Amino acid sequence: MSSAPFGATCLSEGLPTTSPAPAGGGKTLELRIRHQPAYEPPMPWLAGIREFRAEVLYDRGRRPDFRDESGRYIDEQGLDFGSYHLTAHLGPEAEIAASVRLVPPESPGEFQAIDHLGRQGYAAMLTGLRAMGTPVHEAGRLVVSPRARGLGLGAWMVAAVMAAGRAVGAPLLIATSGTADGQHLLFERLGWYACPGTDRYSSHYEDTVRVIAHRVGEGAGEYEATASELSRHMDGAQLDGSVRIRGLGLPARG
């Protein structure tokens, strides 16, 4: 899969800017990176991301745990605190089209990989990766709106969270990935690999889930050009605040 041309502007949210005109008059993406402080109340924008995730994950009743009896979509996780939240928008005023989260090791929440494997299983996995003592970061909650599917946003968002990992100095990324919908294959195209012995069935997601890993220095596979370009735009940005990168070309289908 080839990556689309960029030509974006990066700014701290709230500062005036002009975005480049999209080539050929087509649509462009806006990437927003926002940080939820670990020990402060939820930022106002976090509720919108949580509702977006929950509605997509609910999947018309396939996963009922993501909606309460009143009909409200719910995906409130402790891992949201202390984390970086990336959202893609099909235009500066558009709703969320896709989201993903990057959790640093100092987050007060417990990694989904630990919840998935248990502490002993997680420690055994790190030993197998020769990563004991490594400041592991966890990518998670990769969600794409059904209305935005077919654009390549899933792979593009993985490239974006990998670029964010580079920006914050993460040497190793892990994630939990479902297998029924081929999500693990998507990650593999970007240089991720399965951690042996981590497959478990999750009744919460109604899927066999596994832990996957990526060493940041090994590149992003087919999307290395995209990840490198996003890294360039994040370089020097204050990711602990709120950042917008505008004028990004839609990923090419391939």
C-alpha positions as CSV (number, residue, x, y, z in Angstrom):
1,M,0.0,0.0,0.0
2,S,1.4,3.4,-0.9
3,S,1.1,6.5,1.2
4,A,-0.5,9.7,0.0
5,P,1.5,12.9,-0.3
6,F,1.4,15.2,2.7
7,G,2.2,18.9,3.0
8,A,0.6,19.5,6.4
9,T,0.9,22.2,9.0
10,C,1.4,21.4,12.7
11,L,0.2,23.7,15.4
12,S,-0.7,23.9,19.0
13,E,-4.5,23.9,19.2
14,G,-6.0,27.3,19.4
15,L,-3.4,29.1,17.4
16,P,-4.4,30.6,14.1
17,T,-3.2,28.9,10.9
18,T,-3.9,28.3,7.3
19,S,-4.1,24.8,5.9
20,P,-2.7,24.0,2.4
21,A,-5.2,23.4,-0.3
22,P,-5.8,19.7,-1.0
23,A,-4.3,18.5,-4.2
24,G,-6.9,18.2,-6.9
25,G,-9.6,19.7,-4.6
26,G,-10.0,16.4,-2.7
27,K,-10.6,15.9,1.0
28,T,-7.8,16.1,3.5
29,L,-7.3,14.7,6.9
30,E,-6.7,16.5,10.2
31,L,-4.9,14.6,12.9
32,R,-5.4,15.8,16.5
33,I,-3.2,14.6,19.3
34,R,-4.5,15.4,22.8
35,H,-3.1,14.4,26.2
36,Q,-5.3,13.6,29.2
37,P,-3.4,14.4,32.4
38,A,-3.1,11.4,34.7
39,Y,-4.5,12.9,37.9
40,E,-6.9,15.6,36.7
41,P,-10.6,15.3,35.9
42,P,-11.5,14.2,32.4
43,M,-10.9,16.9,29.8
44,P,-14.1,18.0,28.0
45,W,-13.0,16.4,24.7
46,L,-12.4,13.0,26.2
47,A,-16.2,12.3,26.5
48,G,-16.6,12.6,22.8
49,I,-13.8,10.2,22.1
50,R,-15.2,7.6,24.5
51,E,-18.7,7.9,23.1
52,F,-17.3,7.5,19.5
53,R,-15.3,4.4,20.5
54,A,-18.2,2.8,22.4
55,E,-20.7,3.3,19.6
56,V,-18.4,1.7,17.0
57,L,-17.4,-1.1,19.3
58,Y,-21.1,-1.8,20.2
59,D,-21.5,-2.7,16.6
60,R,-25.3,-2.7,16.5
61,G,-25.5,-5.0,19.5
62,R,-22.7,-7.4,18.8
63,R,-20.9,-6.2,21.9
64,P,-23.7,-5.2,24.3
65,D,-21.3,-4.2,27.1
66,F,-20.6,-0.9,25.4
67,R,-24.1,0.5,25.9
68,D,-26.0,0.8,29.2
69,E,-29.7,0.3,29.9
70,S,-30.5,3.9,29.1
71,G,-29.0,3.6,25.6
72,R,-25.9,5.6,26.4
73,Y,-22.7,4.4,24.8
74,I,-20.0,3.8,27.4
75,D,-16.2,3.1,27.1
76,E,-14.7,4.6,30.2
77,Q,-11.3,3.2,30.9
78,G,-8.7,4.2,33.5
79,L,-6.1,3.8,30.7
80,D,-7.5,7.0,29.2
81,F,-5.7,9.0,31.9
82,G,-2.1,9.9,31.4
83,S,-2.5,8.9,27.7
84,Y,-2.2,10.4,24.3
85,H,-5.4,10.3,22.2
86,L,-5.1,10.6,18.5
87,T,-8.2,11.3,16.3
88,A,-8.5,11.6,12.6
89,H,-11.1,14.0,11.0
90,L,-12.1,14.3,7.4
91,G,-11.8,18.1,7.5
92,P,-11.1,20.6,10.3
93,E,-14.7,20.8,11.5
94,A,-15.6,17.2,10.9
95,E,-16.6,14.6,13.5
96,I,-14.1,11.8,14.5
97,A,-13.5,9.3,11.7
98,A,-11.0,7.2,13.6
99,S,-9.2,7.1,16.9
100,V,-6.3,5.4,18.7
101,R,-4.6,5.7,22.1
102,L,-1.0,5.6,23.2
103,V,-0.5,4.7,26.9
104,P,2.9,5.5,28.5
105,P,4.2,3.2,31.3
106,E,3.6,5.9,33.9
107,S,-0.2,5.8,33.3
108,P,-2.2,5.0,36.5
109,G,-4.2,2.5,34.6
110,E,-3.2,-1.1,33.9
111,F,-2.2,-2.1,30.4
112,Q,-4.8,-4.1,28.5
113,A,-2.1,-6.6,27.9
114,I,-1.7,-7.2,31.7
115,D,-5.5,-7.5,32.0
116,H,-5.4,-10.0,29.1
117,L,-2.5,-12.2,30.3
118,G,-2.3,-11.6,34.1
119,R,0.8,-10.2,35.7
120,Q,2.7,-13.4,35.5
121,G,1.8,-14.0,31.9
122,Y,2.8,-10.4,31.0
123,A,6.1,-10.8,32.8
124,A,6.8,-14.0,30.9
125,M,6.0,-12.2,27.6
126,L,8.4,-9.4,28.4
127,T,11.1,-12.0,29.3
128,G,10.5,-13.6,25.9
129,L,10.8,-10.3,24.2
130,R,14.0,-9.5,26.2
131,A,12.2,-6.3,27.3
132,M,12.2,-6.6,31.1
133,G,12.9,-3.1,32.4
134,T,12.1,-1.5,29.0
135,P,9.7,1.5,29.2
136,V,7.0,-0.2,27.2
137,H,4.1,1.9,25.7
138,E,0.8,0.4,24.8
139,A,-1.2,1.3,21.7
140,G,-4.9,0.6,21.9
141,R,-8.5,1.4,21.2
142,L,-7.9,1.5,17.4
143,V,-11.4,2.4,16.2
144,V,-12.6,3.4,12.7
145,S,-16.1,4.7,12.0
146,P,-18.1,2.5,9.6
147,R,-18.7,5.6,7.6
148,A,-15.0,6.1,7.0
149,R,-14.0,2.5,6.2
150,G,-12.4,1.7,2.9
151,L,-10.2,4.7,3.0
152,G,-7.2,3.0,4.6
153,L,-7.6,4.8,7.9
154,G,-7.0,1.8,10.0
155,A,-3.4,1.4,8.8
156,W,-2.9,5.1,8.7
157,M,-3.9,5.5,12.4
158,V,-1.5,2.7,13.3
159,A,1.3,4.6,11.5
160,A,0.2,7.7,13.4
161,V,0.4,6.1,16.8
162,M,3.8,4.6,15.9
163,A,5.0,8.1,14.9
164,A,3.7,9.4,18.3
165,G,5.6,6.6,20.0
166,R,8.8,7.8,18.2
167,A,8.0,11.4,19.3
168,V,7.8,10.4,23.0
169,G,10.9,8.2,22.9
170,A,9.1,4.8,23.2
171,P,11.5,1.9,22.4
172,L,8.9,-0.8,22.3
173,L,5.2,-0.7,21.6
174,I,2.7,-3.4,22.4
175,A,-1.0,-3.8,21.7
176,T,-3.8,-6.3,22.1
177,S,-5.4,-7.2,18.8
178,G,-8.5,-9.1,17.8
179,T,-8.1,-11.8,15.1
180,A,-11.7,-12.4,13.9
181,D,-11.8,-9.3,11.7
182,G,-8.1,-9.6,10.6
183,Q,-6.9,-6.6,12.7
184,H,-3.7,-8.5,13.6
185,L,-2.9,-8.8,9.8
186,L,-3.3,-5.0,9.5
187,F,-0.7,-4.5,12.2
188,E,1.7,-7.0,10.6
189,R,1.8,-4.9,7.5
190,L,3.2,-2.1,9.6
191,G,6.0,-4.3,11.1
192,W,4.2,-5.7,14.2
193,Y,4.5,-9.3,15.2
194,A,2.6,-11.7,17.4
195,C,3.9,-12.5,20.9
196,P,3.9,-16.3,21.2
197,G,1.5,-17.9,23.7
198,T,-0.7,-14.8,24.2
199,D,-3.9,-15.9,22.3
200,R,-6.9,-15.8,24.7
201,Y,-10.6,-15.8,23.9
202,S,-12.4,-12.7,25.2
203,S,-16.1,-12.8,25.9
204,H,-16.1,-9.0,26.2
205,Y,-15.0,-8.6,22.6
206,E,-16.4,-12.0,21.4
207,D,-13.0,-12.6,19.7
208,T,-9.7,-14.3,20.1
209,V,-7.3,-11.6,21.3
210,R,-3.5,-11.7,21.2
211,V,-0.7,-9.4,22.2
212,I,1.4,-8.0,19.4
213,A,4.6,-6.0,19.6
214,H,6.7,-3.6,17.6
215,R,10.3,-2.3,18.2
216,V,10.1,1.3,17.2
217,G,13.5,1.3,15.5
218,E,12.5,-1.4,13.0
219,G,10.3,0.9,10.9
220,A,6.6,0.8,9.8
221,G,6.7,-1.7,7.0
222,E,4.6,-0.6,4.0
223,Y,3.7,2.6,5.9
224,E,7.2,3.8,6.8
225,A,6.9,6.8,4.5
226,T,3.7,7.8,6.2
227,A,5.1,7.2,9.7
228,S,8.3,9.2,8.9
229,E,6.3,12.1,7.5
230,L,4.0,12.2,10.6
231,S,7.1,12.0,12.8
232,R,8.5,15.0,11.1
233,H,5.4,17.0,11.8
234,M,5.4,15.9,15.4
235,D,9.0,16.7,15.9
236,G,9.3,19.5,18.5
237,A,5.5,19.6,19.1
238,Q,4.3,19.6,22.7
239,L,2.3,16.4,22.7
240,D,1.6,16.8,26.4
241,G,-0.8,19.6,25.3
242,S,-3.0,19.6,22.3
243,V,-1.7,19.5,18.7
244,R,-3.4,19.6,15.3
245,I,-1.7,18.5,12.1
246,R,-3.8,19.8,9.2
247,G,-3.8,19.2,5.4
248,L,-2.8,15.6,5.4
249,G,-3.7,13.6,2.3
250,L,-6.1,10.7,2.5
251,P,-4.2,7.4,2.5
252,A,-4.1,5.7,-0.9
253,R,-5.9,2.3,-1.2
254,G,-3.7,-0.5,-2.3
